């Protein structure tokens, strides 16, 4: 997955959560899980999605 595609997926996920579109957010998460399983040599997309819910360190 290109860096641009990765950024677009994360932006779409954030937009879905902001709009309370939990079905779309779930679809993106399930797609990320599938992608991670099919591309174990790439950085895990699910790690980045999980990281969106962590507070930033000061």
C-alpha positions in Angstrom: 0.0 0.0 0.0 1.4 3.4 -0.9 1.9 6.0 1.7 -0.8 8.2 0.0 -3.3 5.3 0.1 -2.4 4.6 3.8 -3.0 8.3 4.6 -6.3 8.3 2.7 -7.6 5.2 4.6 -6.7 6.8 7.9 -8.4 10.0 6.9 -11.5 8.1 5.8 -11.6 6.2 9.1 -11.3 9.5 11.1 -14.1 11.0 9.0 -16.3 8.0 9.6 -15.8 8.1 13.3 -16.4 11.9 13.4 -19.7 11.4 11.6 -20.7 8.5 13.9 -20.8 6.3 10.9 -19.7 3.2 12.8 -20.6 0.8 10.1 -18.2 2.5 7.7 -15.5 2.6 10.4 -16.0 -1.1 11.0 -15.7 -1.8 7.3 -12.4 0.1 7.2 -11.1 -1.8 10.3 -12.0 -5.1 8.8 -10.3 -4.1 5.5 -7.2 -3.1 7.4 -7.2 -6.5 9.2 -7.4 -8.3 5.8 -4.7 -6.1 4.4 -2.4 -6.8 7.3 -2.9 -10.5 6.9 -2.2 -10.4 3.2 0.8 -8.1 3.4 2.8 -9.2 6.5 5.9 -7.5 5.2 4.4 -4.0 5.4 3.8 -1.9 8.5 0.5 -2.9 10.1 -2.3 -0.6 9.2 -4.3 -1.7 12.3 -1.5 -0.4 14.5 -2.0 3.0 13.0 -5.7 2.9 13.4 -5.3 1.8 17.1 -2.9 4.7 17.5 -5.5 7.2 16.6 -7.3 6.4 19.9 -4.2 6.9 22.1 -3.5 10.2 23.8 -0.4 12.0 22.5 2.6 12.1 24.8 3.5 15.5 26.0 
